[in-house]
């Protein structure tokens, strides 16, 4: 079975402090990383549109769906989501058909 990439695109609520949001997002890492099938996660921002993209790679669709279904039961997730404009949120699960990886570099 193919690996799955989960993408969640959204904008923050008006007036949200980005550093507060990022701290809340980091607070979800213990939950996400403990989920069965978790592989990798990144959070990025399109500076021009102010749209965020949360990307999570999973070993399979069942694991991705299980994590998504129980995500809001985590207190850290509730805190993170409280900063998101729900009307802008779009989530998708897609099968990875090709991948490549270079040397991992941690951003500052």
N, C-alpha and C positions, 0 to 999 in steps of 0.2 A: 504494500500500500504506500502511496505517495505521502511525503511530509506535507503539512498544511501550514500556510501562512495566514494569520489572522490580521486584518487591518481594521483599525478603528480610526475614523477621521472625524474631527470635531473642532469647534471653536470654544473658547472660554467665555464664561458669562462676563458681561460688561463690568469693568472695574476690578476684575480679579487680579491680584498680585501674582505675577509669574513665579516668583521665588516660593511663595506659599503653595502654589499649585505643584511646582516641581517637588517640593518636600512631601506633599501628599502623594504624588505619583511614586516617589521612592518608597513610601510607606506600604505600597502594594507589592513590593518585590518579595517579601517573605512568603506571601500567599502564592503569587505566580510561580516562583521558583520551586515551591513545594508540590505543585500540581504534577500529577503523573503525565509524562510525555512532554514536559516543557523543554525547549531547546535553547531559545534565544529571544531577547526582547530589546527593542529600541524605541525611543520617543523622539520625534523630530518636529520642527516648526518651520512652516513656510513663512518667512518674514514678510513677504509681500501681501499674502492673503490672510495672515494670522490663523491659518488652519494647521492644527496639530495632527500628526499621524503616529499612532501607537501600533507598532508591528511586533507580533509574537509568532515565533515558529514553534510548531508542535509536531510530534512524531506521527500523529494520525488525527482524523476528524473527530473520532469519539472522544479523545482526550481534550481536544480544543473545545468541543461542545460542553463537556462536563465542567471544565474550568469556567467557561462563560456562564453556564447555568448557575453556578454557585458563587460567582464573583461578588455579587452584591451582599452576600452574607458576611463578607470580610469587612471589619471596621475600617481598615485602611482604604479599601475600595470605595466605601461610602463617602469617606472624606475626599478622595480624589474626584469622584463623580459629582460631588456637591459644587465643584467649580466649573463644570462643563455645561454649556448651553445645549440641552437635550434636543432642541429642534434642529441642531446642526449635525447631530451624531449619525454616522453611517458606518455600519460594521459589515465585514465580509470574511468568509472563509474560502480559500482557494487552494487548489492542489499545486504544489511546486513541481514544475516540469523540467527545470534546469537551474543549476546553482553553481557558483564558483566563489571561492573565498581567498582573499589575499591575506597578508599579515594583518592581524588585528591591531589597531591603534586606538588607544583610549583618548577620547576628546577631553579638552580642558573645561 
